[in-house]
Amino acid sequence: MTDRGWGVLGAGIAAIALWILLGEVELLVAGSVMVAAVVLAIGLTRINTPQVGVVRQLMPALVNEGETAEVRAELTNVGRRPLHNVVVSDVVGALGSAEFAVGRIRPGETALATYRIVCRPRGVYQVGPAEIEVSDPARLAVRSGLSTGADRLVVYPRTEELSGFPLARGLDPTTQASKPEFANRGGEEFYTLREYVEGDDLRFIHWRSSAKRDQLLIRQLETPWQQRALLFLDLRRSVYHGSAAFEHAVRGAASLVLHLRNGGYDSLVWAGGIEAIPSHHITAVMEKLAMATVEDHLDIRALAARVRQRGGGGALLMVTGTPDVEVAEMTRLLGQDYGTTVVLCATDTASPVTGSMHRSGVITIQSSPGESWARSWVKAVGITWPESQAL
C-alpha cells in the first residue's frame, strides 16, 4: 500500500472504533467505506500486473567518458488492462537512475520518455530492466514489476587527436614507409625480382632466374606483406602509481587505436585476454579498452614470446606506466622484429631503465596524468622523425 492507503485504512479503523464507543451510525458508514476502498484498491492492483515493454535508443550511439548521452525510451503496455499512475525507474548501472511518471497507458499504447546520462567513468553498463510501479486511480495501493528488455551502454575511453606517424618497416627489410599500406598481405601479382636477404621466405625464391644469375633472387609481389603496427596496453598494477595513471594510459591507448586506424595502419591491439584483436574490429577493440582493468599477475615476457611467434614488421607501440625491467626486456625481444618501437609512459616519475631503452633505439613518450597525450606525441614525432616522413 501507499502512504495514502495506510492513512485511509487507519482513519477507517479509527472511525469504526469510535462507532463502537459512541454508537454513531455515521462513523460506522464512514469507516466501512474507507476500509472497503483500501481493500478494493489492493484487489485491483493484484489483478493488474504491470506488463510493459521498454525499447531504448541511445543518442549518440558511441559515447566517450565525460560526454552526455540522451536516452529515448518507448514504454508500451503489452498487457490487456490499462495501467494507471505508472512510475518507471530506469537504472543505468552505477551511473544512476531516471524516474518518470505517466498518468495512464491503455493496452497497446506507447508513451515516450527522454532522459540524459553523464557517462563517467568508462565501462560497460547494463541499462534496465526498468522497474514499473502501478497503482489504483485513488493511489491507495501499489504493485511493482520489471519491464521486458534490457540494453548495454558502452562508455569508451576519452580520446585525443594525434598527428604524425613513425617510420615503420615491414617484414620485407628492404621496404620502409612512414605512410602505411592499406593491406596486411601482399598482392598476388608479380612485381619485381630482388636479391635474397637473410630471413626472406624461401617459397618466393625464383629458381630459374637465380640459376641464370648465379645468385638467389626473390619474387616480390605487388605489395610486401606488412603487419604495420602492434599495440600493447600494459595491465600490470605494479607499473602504475594510482588509478589516475592507469586511466591516462587507457586514454593514450584508445587515442593510438583511432590514430593508427585513421591513418590506414593494419594493426593488432592487445588489452587483455589471450589474443590480440585486429584494429579493423574497432568496436571490439574499443569495448576491450572500456573494460580494461589492472592485473596483479601478468607475465609480459611470456606474452611477448607468444606474440613473436606470429611475426613482426612495422611499428611496435606499448602503453605503460613507469617502465620497469620487464618493459625493457619486452621491447628488446620484440624490437628485433619491428622497425620502430615506441613506449608511451603514463607517469610523472623518471625510470632508471629509460636510458637503456633509448640506447637500444626505443622511443619513449612521457605524459603525466592530467596532461595531454597529443602534445607529448607531436613533440616526440617532431624530434624523432623528419617532417617529410610524417603524415
N, C-alpha and C positions, 0 to 999 in steps of 0.2 A: 504493500500500500504506500501511497504518497503521504507526505506530512499532512496534506489537506484531508486525506482519507482517515488518518488516525485522529485528527481533530474532530471530524464529523462523527466518527464512531464513539469517541469519548463523550461528546456532547449528547449523543443519543442515549448512551448508557446512563449518564447523569440525569437526563430528563426522566427516564424510566424509574430511576432510584427515587427521585423527588415525587413521582406519582405514587410510589409505594408509601412514602412518608406522609404526603399531603392529600392524596386521593383525588387530585385534579385530573380529569379525563384528558384535558388538552395536553398535559405533559406526556401522557401515555401515547397519544397520537403523534405528537412531535418526535418523541424518542423512537417510536416504532418506524416512522418514515425515514429518519436518519440512519438507523441501523439497517433497514431494508435497502436503502440506497447504496450503502457500502457493500452489502452482500451482493447486490445486483452488479455493481461495478467490478467486483472480484470475479464474478461469473463471466462477465463479458470479456474481460482480459484473458481469462483462462482458455476460452474457446477461440480467441482471436490471436493465434500465434503469428508474430510478425515474420513474413516471408518477403524479403527484399533482396533484389539483385543489384549489385553495385558495379558499374563499369567506369573505370578511371582513365583519364587522358592527361599525360604529363606534358607540360609546355615550358621550356623546350624539351625535346626528347633526351638530349645529352646535357648533363649538368655537372659542372665542376664545383669543388668545395668553395664555399663562400658566396656562391650565387644563390639567387632566389628563384624557386620554381613554382609554377602555378599548376594546381591540380584541379581538373574539372571532373566532378563525379556525377554520374547519372544514376538516380535511385528509382528503381522500378518495382512496383508492388506486384509480385508474381503470385500472390495468394488470391483467394476467392472472395474475401471480405475487405471492405475499406478499412484503412488504418487511420486512427485519429491521434492527434497530438504526438506526432512522430519526432523523436530526438535521436539524431545519428551522431555517433562518436567514431571518427576515423583516426586510428593510431598509426603513426609513421615511425616504426621502430623506436629508436632512442631520440629522435628529433622532435617529438612532441605529438600532439593530437589536435584535431579540429572538431568542433562540435557545432551542429546547426539543427534547427527545428523546422518542421513542416506541419502545418495545421491538419491537413488531410490528404491522403493519397488513395484514390479509387483503384480498384482492381485493374491491372494493365496500364495504369497511368505512370508517367515518369516525371520526377522532379529533378531539377538541376541545382547543383551546389558547387561553389568555387572557393578554394582557399589557397593560401601561399605558404611555402615552406622555405626557411633559410637552411640551405644544405651545408651544414658544417657539423662534424668533420666528414672526410671521405669515408666511403664504406658502402656496403650493400645492405639495404634496409627493406624489411617487409612492410608493405602498406596494407592494412586490413588483416583479417576481415573486420568490417565495421560492426560496432555494437549498436543494435537498434532497440529503442525503447518506445512502447506504445502505451497509451492509457485510454480510459473511457472518456466520453465527452466532458464529464464533470471533473476529470483528473483526480479521482479518488483512489484508483488502483492503477498499477503499472506492471507491465510484463516486458522482459527483455529477451533478446535473441541475437544471433550473429548472422550477418549477411552472407550471401554466397559471393565468392570471388575475392581473391587477394592478389596483389601485384608486388613487383620488386622495383625499388628505386635504387639505381646505382649512381653514387656520387663519385665522380672521377677526381683524381688529384688536380690541384691547381697547376696550370702550366704557364710557361713563359715562351715568348717567341725568340728563337735563337737565329743567328745568321752566320754563314761560313761553314765550310766543311774541311776536314783534314785530308791530306794527300794520302790516298789508300792504295794498296797493292793487292791484286787478286791472286789466285792460285798460280797463274802464269807469272813467273818472276820477272819477265821482260815487259810486263804491262803495268803501268801506273796511271792513276786518274784521280783528279780532285773532283771531277764530276762523275757521279755514279752511273753504271749501266742500269738498265731497267729490267734485266732478267738475270737470274742466278744460274742459268745453264746456257751453254754455248749453242749457237745455231747449228743446223745440220749441214749447211752448205760450206764447201771448201773455200778457204780464204787465201792462204799462202803457205809456203814452206819456210821453216826457220831451223836453225841449228838446235840440236838437242841440248837441254840444260838439265843438270842433275836434279832429280825429283819429278821430271815430266812423266806423264802416263805413257808406258811403253806401248799401249794399244794404239797410240796415234803416230807411231813411227812409220814413215813412208819408206818401206824396204827397197823398192825399186830405185827410187831417187838416191837413197843412201848408198846403194851399191855402186851407182854411176859416179858419185862424187867421193866415194870412199870416206864418208863421214855420216853420222846419224842425223837425219832430218825429221822434223816433227810436222805433221799436218795440223795447221792451226785453223780452227773453224771460224765462222764469221764473227762470233762474239766469244771471247775467252770466258771459261767458267769462272765466276766470281761470286763468292759469298761476301757481299760488300761490307757487312758490319755485324758484330756480335756485341750485344749489350747485356751487362750483368748488373743486378742490384744486390749489393751485399746486405744480407739479412741478419748478420751476427750482432747480437746485442752488445757485445764487448767493444765494438768499434765506435759506438755512438754515445755521446755524452748527453743523455737525456732524450726524451721523446721529440723535442723540437728539432734536434739534429736529424733524427730518422725521418721525420715528416719533410724536412728540407731535402733530404736525399731522394725520397719518393717523388717529390715535385720535380727534382732535376732529372730523374729517370723518365718521368712522363713527358717532360719537355723534349728530351732527346728522342723519344719514340716518335713523337709527331714531327720533329725536325727532320729526322732521317727519312721518315715516310714521305713527307712533302718534298724532300729532295730526290726521291727516286731510289733510295737505298733499299736493297733487298736484304733485310736483316733478320736476325733471330734475337729474341728477348727472353732472358731468364730472370724471374722474380719469385722463385719458389717452385716447389714441385720437382718432378723427375726430369721433364724435358723442357727445352726452350720452345717458345711459341713464335711462329713466323709473324713478322710485323704486318703482313697483309691481312691477318686476322685481327684487325685493330680493336674491335670490340672486346675480344677475348683478352688481348694484351692489357688494355686499359682497365678492364674489370679485375684482372690479376693484380694490377698495381693498386686498385682501390681497396683490395682485401689484404694487401701485404702487411705482415707483422714480423717483428724481430723474433729470432730463434736463439735459444741458448746453446744448442749443439748442432753446429753446421760445419762440415769438413769441406772447405772450398778447394783444398788441394785435390781431393778425390773428384770433386765436381769438375775441376779444370782438366783432370786426366780423362774423364768421360767425354767432355766436350771436344777435347783434342782429337779423339778418335773419329770425329765427324768431319775433320778437315778444317782448313782455315782460309785466310785470304781476306783482304780488305782492312777494315779498321776494328780494333778491339776497344770497347769503351766499358769502363767499370765505374759504378757509382757507389761510394762507400762513405764512412765517417772519417775517423782519424786512421790513416793507413798503418798497418802493422806488418810484421814479418810475413804473415800468410798472404797478404795482398801483394807484397813484393815478390814472393815466390810464385804466386799465380800469374802475375804479369810477366815474370821471367819465363815461365813454362809456356804460356800461350803466345807470348810475344814473338817466339821463334816462327810461328805460323802466320803472323799478321804483320802487315807492313807498317801500321801505325797503332800505338797503344796510348789511350788517353784515360786518366783516372780523375774522376770528379770527387772532391773531398768536401763533405758537408761538416765542416768543423772550423773552429777558430783557434785550434791548438796545432802547433808545429809538430811534425812527426819525424823521429830520427831516421826513418827508412826512406824519406823523400829524396834525400841526396843520392842514395844508391840507385833509386829508380830513375832519377834524372841521368845518371851516368850510363845507364843501360838504354837510354833513349825513350823512356816513358815520359809523357807529358802530363803534368798534374795541374788541375784547376781547383783552387780552393775558394770556397764560399761559406761564410758563416751563416748560421740560421738567422733568418730575417733579412739577409741580403739578397741581391739579385743574381740569379744564375746567368742571365743574359749578359750582364755587364762583364762578369768574370770570363764567360765563354768568348765574347768578342775580343776581349783583351788578349786572351791566350791565342786565339786564331790569328789576330793581327801580328803578334810577335813571332809565332812559331811558323806559320805558313805565309809565303809571299802573297800579296794581294791578288796577283794574277792567277794564283791557284785556288782562290776561294770563290765560291759561288756568290 
